[in-house]
């Protein structure tokens, strides 16, 4: 199942990986928000895929931790 992140969650994820505000804006623009229930959200897998290409991360994968199903 696809996970979606709101603006605050997406920003927090990218900031924790060392992205500056302009980098974050670029990643979010390029991954394009979707609108669900009147809110802008971003697909976590698209953010992870684009962000993992940042050279300064040293080929470290970025992943959103998803809790196991109960």
N, C-alpha and C positions, 0 to 999 in steps of 0.2 A: 504494500500500500504506500502510496506517495505521501511523504511528509511535507507540510507547508510551514514556512516561517513568516511571522509578521515582521514589520520593519525593525522593531526593537530587537527581536531575537536574531535576525539576520545580521544586523549591525554588531551585536554583541559577539556573535560567532566569528565574524571577520576581524573585528578589533582584537580579539584574543589571539588571533594568528599573526598579528603585526601589521594589519592593513591600516593605512591612514584614512582620514575622511574622504579624500578624493578617490582613493583606490576603492573604497567601499561604495561610493556613489557610482563609479564605473562598473563594478561587478553587478550591482543591482540593476543598473540601466541595461546592461548587456544580457542579463538573464530575464529581464522583463517581468513585471508583476502580473499576477492574475487577480481577478476580483472574485472573491467568494464571500457571500453574505454581507456585501457592501464594504468589505475591507480589502486592501491591497495585501497580497501575500506572494511569497516567492517559493518555488519548488526547491527544497533542500538539496536534492540531487544535482540540480543545475548549478546552484551556488557552489557546491562542493567540487564539481567537475571543473568549473572555470577557475575557482580560487586555487585549486591544487596546481595550476600551471604557473603560479607566481614563482619566479626564479629564487627569491630570497627564502622560500620555505624549504629549499633543499630537497625537493621531491617528497616531502612529507604529505601523506594523505590527510585531507580534512574530512571529518565525518561528524555528523550530528548523532549524538548518542540517543538511541531509541530504546525506551524501556521494553522489556520482554512482555509479551501478552500474558495476562493473568490467567 
